[in-house]
Amino acid sequence: MATNSRREFIKMSALASGMLLVPNFLHGLDRGGLPLLANSNGKRLVVIQLSGGNDGLNTVVPYQNDLYYKARPTLAIPAREVLTLEKGLGLNPAMEKIRLLYDQGYVSILNSVGYPDPDRSHFRSMDIWHSASASDEYLNTGWLGRYLDSLSGSSANYAAIEVDDTLSLALKGERYTGIAVQDVKRFFQATNDHFLKQAAQLHAQDHTHHQVDYLYKTLIDTQQSAGYLQEKTKVYRSKKEYPNGEFARNLKTIAELIASGVESRVYYASLTGFDTHVRQASQQANLLQELSEGLYSFVEDLRQQQEFDNTVIMVFSEFGRRVAQNASNGTDHGTANNLFLIGGKLKQAGVYNDGPNLQDLDQGDLRYSIDFRNIYATLLHNWLDGNAAGILGGKTQLLTGLI
Amino acid sequence: MKTSVRKQKLQHLYWRAGFGIPFRPDQANDGIKKAVRDLLDRSSQAVPLQVSLPHTESVLSADMQNADMRQLRQRERNKGFVLLNNAWLQQMATSEAQLREKLTLFWHGHFACRLREPRFALQQHNILREHALGKFPDLLLAISKDPGMLQFLNNQQNRKQRPNENFARELLELFTLGRGHYTEQDIKEAARAFTGWSYNPQGEFVFRARQHDRGKKTFMGKQGNFGGEEILQMIVENPRTAEFLTTKLYAFFVSDVPNPERIQSLSSYFYETGYDIPKLLEKIFTAKWFYEPDVVGSKIKSPIELLAGLQRQFDVTYADGRSPLVLQRALGQELFRPPNVSGWAGGRNWIDSSTLAFRLRIGPALLQDAALEVNLKPDDDTEPTAPRKRRQDGLRIVRAKADLNGLHQQLHKVKDQDLIHKLSQKLLQVPLRPETAALLSQHIPAGVAHADKVTLLTLRLLSLPEYQLC
């Protein structure tokens, strides 16, 4: 800048944008301009991603299996400490709250979930889980994004909300993508620039340059969604107590969006830090406790709002870890893993299938017995009324008796 | 030709063949043919990217069972990638060899590897740089022998007794022929031909004869005791390879909307010239259709084009080396870290509501020395989260300084009433609609000095979606 100091400048731009009277049409458009969500059966999916590769064997512990104790001399969780379930499995002692949900018939645990030719890179394996591709196939869209694409009629981007600043591949479709919102108020403020709102309105009816139109359309959708979310959520605040920390805060945000009547089908949140190569025990216990307590408050909150029966929560990680511990009291990247479904109306709660086979390993790694895409297919078909075959490429099978 | 029309064309050429035209007083005003020639000439020499990476040898040889050493190694590697990233971005912003920088970026997305070791990444980068403007068969051979590539696609595990098909599969599917133009059997046979292609710890290609399968192979209908070189030769003899590459180059340099007729004619020419990359580009850049309204301003800038362009035109300097990587990751394109071997999808895949909102804020924020905040998702492959030090790590703050002097100097004689028009022509590759121009003028307070008007208008123009196009 030639002459002005930064402060003077900011004063000046504030003045510049304050000079215009903003007409009221924006509010009208925020309400009227948004398409309603098509085909809604009122059911929703909440996806919880455990980033870093959660060690499944110390989450759902095969405490009656000697091979487990042999493979992990210092890291195995003693049988007397696990929270016993069934089929010789028990939860990590840090997961008391999940155990409470389990006892009420709200939890289903699927073992040995994975895919053929597993990739041990965090990024690539997460890519595979997000896009629901085969391990030698590369897709630019995510499974939930393609679900949005498949809905008949038009869709609003708040149909799938990720509580974060950036959007995961899972929620990106060809025609429609979800929206990333960490904090509704902050998101609203960030997209509430008067000048840009006016500029966008000038393009609302315009179809001259396809790329310009496309960007303006995305901008208008974003502005409208931000306005809609702000408007919807400004009254209700959850009274439920949640534990401290960002993860629980994000779950609370989701509960508030749901209780405020936001018509989203899909919510997405992550808990990070599971890459426990070193001194795993305490780090993983803290994370599992955070997960478990956060989810418990979330479920209680939804139950009080009578929204739990309409909700299924899926908890997954990009891979499990190797069966044997390493020399640093940690574990390295592995393959198949367990996956949790939590909901008020599960067809079958409990441990869905037998625990992992520790005898028949693939070079020290677990073999998968349930392809994760079959779980996706079941959620899409049985729960979200989606066209699973179209979304996942038709090679999947539905899991029976689950949801 | 009217000067302003010619200027617009040059601007278009420079955005596509490079990263925009810097605002300098001595701006050239050549005809297109001469400008294209000039671009090619300035890029004719391949100068390797020079980066002195941290000395990781001692760390490399250390006992990697030791967790602290592993962490130390990872920190050193991350430092290396910051240096590589900064150095290349700086080159894009300042180098005279704009076309070579752009082509190297293209090939980086084409032969997309996520490598762990910065030394290997630099070596691979310089192979792409060296052959970027040569003949494709030379590039293909060099990159097929590149240790980084062999490592990334597991060819060191490709042995006679136990072939690994990863490299052969991506070679056919993503690098040359494209899906549907080979069989699964072709992949298997090609994999056999590449058995024994390996490298040593010094990062040199090694042919391990004992691991090589000397037997007879049948590849795309031909039989022989083929080695890797012969497979590559047969691949480039197939005109389908020219078609596949031309389609991709067209999407990168011209338009996301394929034009089969143009692509067919360009691809035949490419094939006839023995895959001469500069000749193909010269043909594209001098074609009349390259300057038509359906092409000009029709591409969404990639995050790298956006950031390198800002740096080139406004001399952006970041407060620290991490900052540009933060922006790249938030926008979905981090140099040296493509999402997978198929590279960045590009086009409208760059855009979702979060990335667009962030893009619109970046230009104005950098130019105002304002802080940009963003929560990044973790990258566990490179940044293993240490115990008890977690989520707050996601929050990153980017600071930078910029300089509008060049732009001010070019505009100080422009009358107030022409300012919006002139400025939008310089900053945008699509025409600004009259209504938007009127709106802009309403947002400029009366009685503001000329120079401040330029600044305010620039900030507004950079916040418009139109600025995201080139």
Interface residues (C-beta under 8 A of the other chain):
Chain A: M1 A2 T3 N4 R6 F9 I10 M12 S13 L15 A16 S17 M19 L20 S51 G52 G53 S121 H122 F123 R124 D127 D136 Y138 N140 N157 D164 D165 T166 L167 S168 K172 T177 G178 I179 A180 Q182 A190 T191 D193 F195 L196 Q198 A199 L202 H203 D206 H209 H210 Q211 V212 Y214 L215 Y216 T218 L219 D221 T222 S225 G245 E246 F247 S270 T272 G273 D275 H277 V278 R279 S282 Q283 N286 N326 A327 S328 G330
Chain B: Q65 N66 A67 R70 Q71 R114 N166 R169 L174 G297 S298 K299 I300 A330 P339 N340 V341 S342 A345 R348 N349 I351 D352 S353 S354 T355 L356 A357 L360 R361 L367 Q368 D369 V374 N375 L376 K377 P378 D379 D380 D381 P384 T385 P387 R388 R390 R391 Q392 G394 L404 N405 H408 V430 R433 E435 T436 L439 Q442 H443 I444 P445 V448 A449 A451 D452 V454 T455 L456 L459 R460 S463 L464 P465 E466 Q468 L469
